[in-house]
């Protein structure tokens, strides 16, 4: 059987692989790249519009990115970091729009104000402290704060309507927030890649074998699920961007860096309303505070969504426990991921996260009426018959081994790379797709260090991302320059 030789193999047809593929083709058009997707088309798992929040995560409204400290202060470092990382994505998308690689921006990104909303004296005090900590930084200077019922009615009419006038409430707002259809974005990037020389997309092609040869190159075998045909591939670099499927493949690779990693799968569901008379009254993403014990992906929010060009309102997500690592995966995914090297960390996490376990069990047994009752915290007049339940995507939270040998549950995203730079995998969930450009820059710097230090790649990177190599957190003038361009190009201003 002939072996298909390639420079790069991208495993997974989601936003991460597509972003890396586009970046590599821009940096070196001669690279021979193969993308492998286990389903019959790309962007159908985690990247699909219905399977994620669609929020351009910038830290504007997500209260879990600004935790309250023991002394009552608010920690903003993570919000600043995520905001700067999202700006990297906006810069890349702006360049791709300008070059005609991406279509009209409204096909994948739309201006949608980002708002935080809380009720109760303690939560209002927290939100005000958060606002005061963030507003003085240039990344968040456009943030507004109000406790005024009149202003709140203007900002979020569905949320304020028929609410108890004696209840203390407050909100913050950033007008240039965004709703992103990552499915449409990814399909557009892959469509461009398919039109380039030395690029091949193989769908219905899950990887069932991966191993590194003595010469450092990787051997992969895929089996077409429709034809039964097996294909052998060999590549100098492999990226595992397969969402929940990345961890099992990383374990199969056998690299030392994979030792100790485990995964905790969480499923999700949305309440969805597509009635125009309701949808047209709400145009924002309104985030609240997560219940005690809830994972970050379960922060409740009432969202304007535009998926495949169609507007809708989504509320949730409602979490649940699952043993699947992918929405279209196997019930045995979790059990199959257990290894001698990660058993202790996984048991340790299970023992120390009983609040999370209880929360997930409670979510699983909720009725439709229970979910709509939760929605009424954000939309007091919500009626059960106007909302239907839609399955969201699967997320696999990282379980990471500690220095003491136990385990810690991580809620971010993480790049795991082989020491020789020949393989990298992306694990974890939020903020995920929103920071894809920054995450893939991390992959390039760790896995192509010599190339990234050449003048040619440096100049091309600054064309793709003008702020490359500089800090948007520290450089206000640079932020002003790139934000003015991206908001205009992407029609977010």
Secondary structure, DSSP 8 states (H G I E B T S, - for coil): --EEEEEEEEE--SHHHHHHHHHHHHH-TT--EEEE-SSSSSS-STTSGGGS--B---SSS-GGGS-B-TTS-B--HHHHHHHHHHHHHHHHHHHHHHTTSS--GGGTEEE-EEEEEEESHHHHHHHHHHHHHHTTSGGGTT-EEE--HHHHHHH-HHHHTT--TTS-EEEEEETT-EEE-HHHHHHHHHHHHHTSTTEEEE-SEEEEEEEE-TTS-EEEEEEETTT--EEEEEEEEEEE--GGGHHHHHHHHT-GGGTT-EEEEEEEEEEEE--HHHHTT--EEEE----TT--GGG--EEEEEEETTEEEEEEEEEEEE-S-SSTTS-TTHHHHT--TTTHHHHHHHHHH-HHHHHHHHHHHT--HHHHHHHHTTT-TT--GGG-EEEE---EEEEEEE-TTS-EEEE-SEEEEE-TTSSEEEEEE-TTGGGGHHHHHHHHHHHHSHHHHTSHHHHHHHHHH-TTTTS-TTT-HHHHHHHHHHHHHHTT--
